[in-house]
Amino acid sequence: MYCPGCRAEYREEIESCPDCEVLLVAELPPEGPDTDLVPIFETADVSLLPIVKSLLDSAGIPCVVQGEEALSVLPVGRWGAGISQSGRGLAATIRVDKARAREAEELLRPLAEGEPPAEPEEA
Ligand SMILES: [Zn+2]
């Protein structure tokens, strides 16, 4: 069995990749531009991940989350305060098939923007 996310090989009784949390497949799809996974969303906020996943899921877009494990081992209670010292290493990245990337980006745009849109300042 193979992981479609990181392409690691597992024994037959293993059903999902512990790193990517995706179901393993019997055969990897051929590598090529059409099957590339591209990162469409990156966040250090672990609470966003279920939202992102359900959005993609409801749109029928398969996704792979990388780095979620690193986030989930952190003490969640202190996460908000400590976010600035984490750096890129602790961000989770959501990847989707390149063919669906644009669609997924549209879907996640409200989340990806994160901050509320800048309002015109009153003079
Ligand atoms: Zn994997």
Backbone and ligand atoms as CSV (ligand in chain L), in Angstrom:
chain,resi,resn,atom,element,x,y,z
A,1,MET,N,N,0.852,-1.191,0.000
A,1,MET,CA,C,0.000,0.000,0.000
A,1,MET,C,C,0.894,1.250,0.000
A,2,TYR,N,N,0.372,2.273,-0.652
A,2,TYR,CA,C,1.180,3.483,-0.759
A,2,TYR,C,C,0.373,4.702,-0.306
A,3,CYS,N,N,1.089,5.677,0.223
A,3,CYS,CA,C,0.433,6.921,0.597
A,3,CYS,C,C,0.424,7.869,-0.604
A,4,PRO,N,N,-0.754,8.335,-0.990
A,4,PRO,CA,C,-0.819,9.262,-2.125
A,4,PRO,C,C,-0.249,10.636,-1.789
A,5,GLY,N,N,-0.075,10.905,-0.498
A,5,GLY,CA,C,0.458,12.200,-0.110
A,5,GLY,C,C,1.975,12.250,-0.173
A,6,CYS,N,N,2.624,11.364,0.591
A,6,CYS,CA,C,4.088,11.407,0.663
A,6,CYS,C,C,4.725,10.265,-0.126
A,7,ARG,N,N,3.898,9.400,-0.704
A,7,ARG,CA,C,4.359,8.315,-1.566
A,7,ARG,C,C,5.174,7.276,-0.809
A,8,ALA,N,N,5.000,7.223,0.490
A,8,ALA,CA,C,5.697,6.191,1.258
A,8,ALA,C,C,4.996,4.849,1.064
A,9,GLU,N,N,5.762,3.776,1.208
A,9,GLU,CA,C,5.185,2.450,1.060
A,9,GLU,C,C,4.910,1.854,2.434
A,10,TYR,N,N,3.765,1.188,2.565
A,10,TYR,CA,C,3.394,0.566,3.835
A,10,TYR,C,C,3.016,-0.879,3.616
A,11,ARG,N,N,3.013,-1.627,4.734
A,11,ARG,CA,C,2.543,-3.008,4.651
A,11,ARG,C,C,1.054,-3.037,4.310
A,12,GLU,N,N,0.599,-4.214,3.860
A,12,GLU,CA,C,-0.773,-4.299,3.347
A,12,GLU,C,C,-1.825,-4.032,4.406
A,13,GLU,N,N,-1.536,-4.401,5.665
A,13,GLU,CA,C,-2.555,-4.234,6.705
A,13,GLU,C,C,-2.703,-2.777,7.161
A,14,ILE,N,N,-1.771,-1.948,6.770
A,14,ILE,CA,C,-1.873,-0.531,7.121
A,14,ILE,C,C,-2.873,0.136,6.182
A,15,GLU,N,N,-3.771,0.910,6.798
A,15,GLU,CA,C,-4.823,1.500,5.974
A,15,GLU,C,C,-4.615,2.979,5.678
A,16,SER,N,N,-3.920,3.659,6.586
A,16,SER,CA,C,-3.747,5.080,6.342
A,16,SER,C,C,-2.362,5.532,6.772
A,17,CYS,N,N,-1.909,6.608,6.168
A,17,CYS,CA,C,-0.582,7.129,6.461
A,17,CYS,C,C,-0.636,7.963,7.739
A,18,PRO,N,N,0.152,7.610,8.742
A,18,PRO,CA,C,0.121,8.373,9.992
A,18,PRO,C,C,0.642,9.795,9.815
A,19,ASP,N,N,1.450,10.005,8.823
A,19,ASP,CA,C,1.997,11.340,8.610
A,19,ASP,C,C,0.992,12.253,7.937
A,20,CYS,N,N,0.333,11.725,6.918
A,20,CYS,CA,C,-0.550,12.569,6.104
A,20,CYS,C,C,-2.015,12.408,6.497
A,21,GLU,N,N,-2.319,11.344,7.259
A,21,GLU,CA,C,-3.704,11.058,7.611
A,21,GLU,C,C,-4.596,10.931,6.391
A,22,VAL,N,N,-4.081,10.242,5.412
A,22,VAL,CA,C,-4.886,9.937,4.235
A,22,VAL,C,C,-4.907,8.426,4.053
A,23,LEU,N,N,-5.953,7.934,3.400
A,23,LEU,CA,C,-6.053,6.512,3.135
A,23,LEU,C,C,-5.000,6.102,2.117
A,24,LEU,N,N,-4.423,4.934,2.360
A,24,LEU,CA,C,-3.433,4.430,1.420
A,24,LEU,C,C,-4.125,3.847,0.199
A,25,VAL,N,N,-3.384,3.816,-0.880
A,25,VAL,CA,C,-3.904,3.243,-2.108
A,25,VAL,C,C,-3.021,2.074,-2.515
A,26,ALA,N,N,-3.604,1.152,-3.262
A,26,ALA,CA,C,-2.862,-0.033,-3.669
A,26,ALA,C,C,-1.766,0.325,-4.671
A,27,GLU,N,N,-2.064,1.298,-5.495
A,27,GLU,CA,C,-1.075,1.729,-6.481
A,27,GLU,C,C,-1.024,3.242,-6.496
A,28,LEU,N,N,0.175,3.738,-6.576
A,28,LEU,CA,C,0.308,5.186,-6.697
A,28,LEU,C,C,-0.059,5.625,-8.101
A,29,PRO,N,N,-0.743,6.756,-8.197
A,29,PRO,CA,C,-0.980,7.297,-9.521
A,29,PRO,C,C,0.362,7.680,-10.134
A,30,PRO,N,N,0.455,7.585,-11.435
A,30,PRO,CA,C,1.724,7.939,-12.078
A,30,PRO,C,C,2.089,9.384,-11.782
A,31,GLU,N,N,3.363,9.592,-11.571
A,31,GLU,CA,C,3.798,10.958,-11.341
A,31,GLU,C,C,3.759,11.743,-12.638
A,32,GLY,N,N,3.326,12.950,-12.520
A,32,GLY,CA,C,3.247,13.764,-13.725
A,32,GLY,C,C,2.557,15.057,-13.395
A,33,PRO,N,N,2.579,15.968,-14.315
A,33,PRO,CA,C,2.009,17.295,-14.044
A,33,PRO,C,C,0.531,17.239,-13.696
A,34,ASP,N,N,-0.182,16.233,-14.191
A,34,ASP,CA,C,-1.612,16.176,-13.942
A,34,ASP,C,C,-1.942,15.678,-12.541
A,35,THR,N,N,-0.995,15.041,-11.900
A,35,THR,CA,C,-1.296,14.480,-10.591
A,35,THR,C,C,-0.499,15.171,-9.492
A,36,ASP,N,N,0.113,16.255,-9.821
A,36,ASP,CA,C,0.865,16.978,-8.805
A,36,ASP,C,C,-0.055,17.521,-7.734
A,37,LEU,N,N,0.392,17.399,-6.518
A,37,LEU,CA,C,-0.310,18.051,-5.426
A,37,LEU,C,C,0.343,19.406,-5.203
A,38,VAL,N,N,-0.463,20.402,-5.171
A,38,VAL,CA,C,0.089,21.731,-4.946
A,38,VAL,C,C,-0.469,22.299,-3.653
A,39,PRO,N,N,0.366,23.011,-2.919
A,39,PRO,CA,C,-0.104,23.610,-1.673
A,39,PRO,C,C,-1.056,24.758,-1.968
A,40,ILE,N,N,-2.238,24.719,-1.373
A,40,ILE,CA,C,-3.197,25.784,-1.625
A,40,ILE,C,C,-3.540,26.549,-0.363
A,41,PHE,N,N,-3.128,26.000,0.768
A,41,PHE,CA,C,-3.480,26.670,2.022
A,41,PHE,C,C,-2.465,26.296,3.077
A,42,GLU,N,N,-1.987,27.286,3.789
A,42,GLU,CA,C,-1.028,27.022,4.846
A,42,GLU,C,C,-1.464,27.775,6.084
A,43,THR,N,N,-1.465,27.072,7.191
A,43,THR,CA,C,-1.903,27.718,8.419
A,43,THR,C,C,-1.162,27.164,9.617
A,44,ALA,N,N,-0.979,27.989,10.599
A,44,ALA,CA,C,-0.426,27.523,11.864
A,44,ALA,C,C,-1.542,27.339,12.894
A,45,ASP,N,N,-2.766,27.562,12.447
A,45,ASP,CA,C,-3.906,27.459,13.347
A,45,ASP,C,C,-4.584,26.113,13.153
A,46,VAL,N,N,-4.345,25.209,14.103
A,46,VAL,CA,C,-4.824,23.841,13.946
A,46,VAL,C,C,-6.357,23.782,13.909
A,47,SER,N,N,-7.004,24.771,14.478
A,47,SER,CA,C,-8.465,24.750,14.511
A,47,SER,C,C,-9.070,25.000,13.136
A,48,LEU,N,N,-8.250,25.530,12.210
A,48,LEU,CA,C,-8.760,25.771,10.861
A,48,LEU,C,C,-8.791,24.497,10.021
A,49,LEU,N,N,-7.966,23.539,10.399
A,49,LEU,CA,C,-7.810,22.375,9.535
A,49,LEU,C,C,-9.110,21.602,9.291
A,50,PRO,N,N,-9.902,21.322,10.363
A,50,PRO,CA,C,-11.163,20.611,10.115
A,50,PRO,C,C,-12.098,21.406,9.207
A,51,ILE,N,N,-12.044,22.735,9.325
A,51,ILE,CA,C,-12.900,23.580,8.487
A,51,ILE,C,C,-12.470,23.475,7.029
A,52,VAL,N,N,-11.176,23.572,6.836
A,52,VAL,CA,C,-10.636,23.468,5.480
A,52,VAL,C,C,-10.980,22.117,4.873
A,53,LYS,N,N,-10.778,21.078,5.672
A,53,LYS,CA,C,-11.031,19.729,5.168
A,53,LYS,C,C,-12.498,19.546,4.805
A,54,SER,N,N,-13.382,20.040,5.653
A,54,SER,CA,C,-14.802,19.830,5.374
A,54,SER,C,C,-15.249,20.655,4.175
A,55,LEU,N,N,-14.657,21.824,4.009
A,55,LEU,CA,C,-14.977,22.630,2.828
A,55,LEU,C,C,-14.577,21.891,1.555
A,56,LEU,N,N,-13.352,21.375,1.558
A,56,LEU,CA,C,-12.859,20.658,0.391
A,56,LEU,C,C,-13.658,19.380,0.176
A,57,ASP,N,N,-13.966,18.727,1.293
A,57,ASP,CA,C,-14.698,17.475,1.200
A,57,ASP,C,C,-16.074,17.679,0.592
A,58,SER,N,N,-16.742,18.751,1.020
A,58,SER,CA,C,-18.091,18.994,0.517
A,58,SER,C,C,-18.053,19.391,-0.954
A,59,ALA,N,N,-16.914,19.880,-1.408
A,59,ALA,CA,C,-16.774,20.216,-2.824
A,59,ALA,C,C,-16.227,19.034,-3.623
A,60,GLY,N,N,-15.947,17.929,-2.933
A,60,GLY,CA,C,-15.459,16.740,-3.622
A,60,GLY,C,C,-14.019,16.857,-4.070
A,61,ILE,N,N,-13.261,17.696,-3.380
A,61,ILE,CA,C,-11.856,17.868,-3.741
A,61,ILE,C,C,-10.994,17.100,-2.742
A,62,PRO,N,N,-10.287,16.081,-3.209
A,62,PRO,CA,C,-9.418,15.342,-2.294
A,62,PRO,C,C,-8.265,16.220,-1.838
A,63,CYS,N,N,-7.929,16.138,-0.560
A,63,CYS,CA,C,-6.834,16.966,-0.067
A,63,CYS,C,C,-5.907,16.160,0.825
A,64,VAL,N,N,-4.709,16.648,0.927
A,64,VAL,CA,C,-3.703,16.039,1.780
A,64,VAL,C,C,-3.204,17.110,2.730
A,65,VAL,N,N,-3.198,16.768,4.012
A,65,VAL,CA,C,-2.708,17.716,5.000
A,65,VAL,C,C,-1.338,17.259,5.467
A,66,GLN,N,N,-0.384,18.143,5.401
A,66,GLN,CA,C,0.936,17.818,5.899
A,66,GLN,C,C,1.287,18.748,7.039
A,67,GLY,N,N,1.841,18.178,8.103
A,67,GLY,CA,C,2.272,18.999,9.229
A,67,GLY,C,C,1.252,19.072,10.339
A,68,GLU,N,N,0.102,18.451,10.132
A,68,GLU,CA,C,-0.941,18.528,11.142
A,68,GLU,C,C,-0.482,17.899,12.453
A,69,GLU,N,N,0.261,16.834,12.339
A,69,GLU,CA,C,0.729,16.130,13.514
A,69,GLU,C,C,1.596,17.039,14.382
A,70,ALA,N,N,2.465,17.793,13.730
A,70,ALA,CA,C,3.342,18.696,14.464
A,70,ALA,C,C,2.537,19.744,15.225
A,71,LEU,N,N,1.442,20.171,14.631
A,71,LEU,CA,C,0.623,21.163,15.289
A,71,LEU,C,C,-0.120,20.574,16.474
A,72,SER,N,N,-0.623,19.353,16.304
A,72,SER,CA,C,-1.522,18.807,17.306
A,72,SER,C,C,-0.787,18.412,18.582
A,73,VAL,N,N,0.519,18.283,18.542
A,73,VAL,CA,C,1.243,17.923,19.762
A,73,VAL,C,C,1.562,19.149,20.614
A,74,LEU,N,N,1.296,20.302,20.079
A,74,LEU,CA,C,1.571,21.514,20.842
A,74,LEU,C,C,0.514,21.717,21.914
A,75,PRO,N,N,0.880,22.346,22.994
A,75,PRO,CA,C,-0.121,22.707,23.992
A,75,PRO,C,C,-1.066,23.755,23.416
A,76,VAL,N,N,-2.289,23.332,23.179
A,76,VAL,CA,C,-3.204,24.183,22.432
A,76,VAL,C,C,-3.530,25.467,23.180
A,77,GLY,N,N,-3.601,25.376,24.482
A,77,GLY,CA,C,-3.994,26.531,25.278
A,77,GLY,C,C,-3.065,27.722,25.124
A,78,ARG,N,N,-1.795,27.422,24.851
A,78,ARG,CA,C,-0.841,28.520,24.761
A,78,ARG,C,C,-0.558,28.889,23.322
A,79,TRP,N,N,-1.241,28.244,22.423
A,79,TRP,CA,C,-0.900,28.367,21.014
A,79,TRP,C,C,-1.039,29.806,20.522
A,80,GLY,N,N,-2.132,30.434,20.923
A,80,GLY,CA,C,-2.392,31.766,20.404
A,80,GLY,C,C,-1.292,32.749,20.758
A,81,ALA,N,N,-0.771,32.615,21.971
A,81,ALA,CA,C,0.246,33.560,22.407
A,81,ALA,C,C,1.607,33.241,21.801
A,82,GLY,N,N,1.840,31.971,21.528
A,82,GLY,CA,C,3.183,31.580,21.107
A,82,GLY,C,C,3.368,31.512,19.609
A,83,ILE,N,N,2.375,31.945,18.882
A,83,ILE,CA,C,2.389,31.709,17.442
A,83,ILE,C,C,3.552,32.403,16.750
A,84,SER,N,N,3.959,33.548,17.260
A,84,SER,CA,C,4.954,34.320,16.535
A,84,SER,C,C,6.341,33.690,16.603
A,85,GLN,N,N,6.573,32.868,17.620
A,85,GLN,CA,C,7.903,32.283,17.731
A,85,GLN,C,C,8.006,30.946,16.999
A,86,SER,N,N,6.909,30.489,16.430
A,86,SER,CA,C,6.907,29.154,15.860
A,86,SER,C,C,7.650,29.086,14.528
A,87,GLY,N,N,7.530,30.113,13.739
A,87,GLY,CA,C,8.173,30.070,12.435
A,87,GLY,C,C,7.430,29.148,11.482
A,88,ARG,N,N,7.961,28.987,10.308
A,88,ARG,CA,C,7.279,28.214,9.283
A,88,ARG,C,C,7.217,26.728,9.592
A,89,GLY,N,N,8.131,26.244,10.391
A,89,GLY,CA,C,8.249,24.808,10.580
A,89,GLY,C,C,7.009,24.149,11.143
A,90,LEU,N,N,6.165,24.912,11.813
A,90,LEU,CA,C,5.023,24.317,12.469
A,90,LEU,C,C,3.722,24.562,11.726
A,91,ALA,N,N,3.807,25.119,10.565
A,91,ALA,CA,C,2.600,25.345,9.805
A,91,ALA,C,C,2.139,24.050,9.158
A,92,ALA,N,N,0.836,23.898,9.066
A,92,ALA,CA,C,0.290,22.778,8.327
A,92,ALA,C,C,-0.021,23.240,6.905
A,93,THR,N,N,0.249,22.378,5.962
A,93,THR,CA,C,-0.001,22.719,4.571
A,93,THR,C,C,-1.042,21.774,3.992
A,94,ILE,N,N,-2.033,22.359,3.348
A,94,ILE,CA,C,-3.048,21.560,2.679
A,94,ILE,C,C,-2.743,21.557,1.195
A,95,ARG,N,N,-2.663,20.367,0.639
A,95,ARG,CA,C,-2.364,20.236,-0.777
A,95,ARG,C,C,-3.527,19.565,-1.475
A,96,VAL,N,N,-3.781,19.989,-2.691
A,96,VAL,CA,C,-4.793,19.334,-3.503
A,96,VAL,C,C,-4.204,19.076,-4.883
A,97,ASP,N,N,-4.902,18.241,-5.619
A,97,ASP,CA,C,-4.509,17.980,-6.983
A,97,ASP,C,C,-4.437,19.297,-7.756
A,98,LYS,N,N,-3.389,19.408,-8.545
A,98,LYS,CA,C,-3.163,20.642,-9.293
A,98,LYS,C,C,-4.394,21.037,-10.110
A,99,ALA,N,N,-5.070,20.031,-10.630
A,99,ALA,CA,C,-6.231,20.305,-11.475
A,99,ALA,C,C,-7.371,20.958,-10.696
A,100,ARG,N,N,-7.375,20.743,-9.382
A,100,ARG,CA,C,-8.454,21.299,-8.567
A,100,ARG,C,C,-7.989,22.494,-7.744
A,101,ALA,N,N,-6.731,22.851,-7.883
A,101,ALA,CA,C,-6.138,23.855,-6.999
A,101,ALA,C,C,-6.880,25.188,-7.079
A,102,ARG,N,N,-7.194,25.574,-8.287
A,102,ARG,CA,C,-7.827,26.873,-8.449
A,102,ARG,C,C,-9.196,26.913,-7.776
A,103,GLU,N,N,-9.914,25.829,-7.979
A,103,GLU,CA,C,-11.233,25.695,-7.371
A,103,GLU,C,C,-11.137,25.729,-5.849
A,104,ALA,N,N,-10.132,25.010,-5.351
A,104,ALA,CA,C,-9.945,24.945,-3.900
A,104,ALA,C,C,-9.547,26.301,-3.336
A,105,GLU,N,N,-8.709,27.001,-4.061
A,105,GLU,CA,C,-8.282,28.321,-3.592
A,105,GLU,C,C,-9.462,29.272,-3.476
A,106,GLU,N,N,-10.341,29.201,-4.457
A,106,GLU,CA,C,-11.541,30.037,-4.418
A,106,GLU,C,C,-12.360,29.717,-3.165
A,107,LEU,N,N,-12.458,28.426,-2.915
A,107,LEU,CA,C,-13.257,27.946,-1.795
A,107,LEU,C,C,-12.700,28.441,-0.464
A,108,LEU,N,N,-11.385,28.469,-0.396
A,108,LEU,CA,C,-10.731,28.773,0.884
A,108,LEU,C,C,-10.331,30.234,1.004
A,109,ARG,N,N,-10.648,30.999,0.009
A,109,ARG,CA,C,-10.192,32.384,0.022
A,109,ARG,C,C,-10.576,33.146,1.299
A,110,PRO,N,N,-11.811,32.992,1.753
A,110,PRO,CA,C,-12.172,33.714,2.990
A,110,PRO,C,C,-11.294,33.305,4.171
A,111,LEU,N,N,-10.894,32.041,4.223
A,111,LEU,CA,C,-10.039,31.575,5.313
A,111,LEU,C,C,-8.606,32.038,5.112
A,112,ALA,N,N,-8.154,31.964,3.867
A,112,ALA,CA,C,-6.755,32.265,3.578
A,112,ALA,C,C,-6.438,33.716,3.864
A,113,GLU,N,N,-7.412,34.561,3.694
A,113,GLU,CA,C,-7.159,35.977,3.907
A,113,GLU,C,C,-6.927,36.280,5.388
A,114,GLY,N,N,-7.592,35.484,6.221
A,114,GLY,CA,C,-7.289,35.566,7.649
A,114,GLY,C,C,-7.754,36.855,8.290
A,115,GLU,N,N,-7.130,37.927,7.923
A,115,GLU,CA,C,-7.482,39.200,8.529
A,115,GLU,C,C,-8.662,39.823,7.802
A,116,PRO,N,N,-9.453,40.567,8.527
A,116,PRO,CA,C,-10.568,41.248,7.880
A,116,PRO,C,C,-10.036,42.261,6.870
A,117,PRO,N,N,-10.773,42.464,5.802
A,117,PRO,CA,C,-10.324,43.410,4.791
A,117,PRO,C,C,-10.133,44.805,5.381
A,118,ALA,N,N,-9.121,45.474,4.908
A,118,ALA,CA,C,-8.834,46.805,5.412
A,118,ALA,C,C,-9.968,47.765,5.053
A,119,GLU,N,N,-10.416,48.481,6.045
A,119,GLU,CA,C,-11.470,49.453,5.767
A,119,GLU,C,C,-10.831,50.812,5.523
A,120,PRO,N,N,-11.474,51.575,4.679
A,120,PRO,CA,C,-10.942,52.926,4.433
A,120,PRO,C,C,-10.924,53.732,5.718
A,121,GLU,N,N,-9.823,54.363,5.937
A,121,GLU,CA,C,-9.700,55.134,7.185
A,121,GLU,C,C,-10.498,56.417,7.120
A,122,GLU,N,N,-11.104,56.687,8.227
A,122,GLU,CA,C,-11.844,57.952,8.277
A,122,GLU,C,C,-10.903,59.091,8.572
A,123,ALA,N,N,-11.060,60.135,7.846
A,123,ALA,CA,C,-10.148,61.269,8.016
A,123,ALA,C,C,-10.472,62.028,9.304
L,1,ZN,ZN,ZN,1.975,10.010,3.768
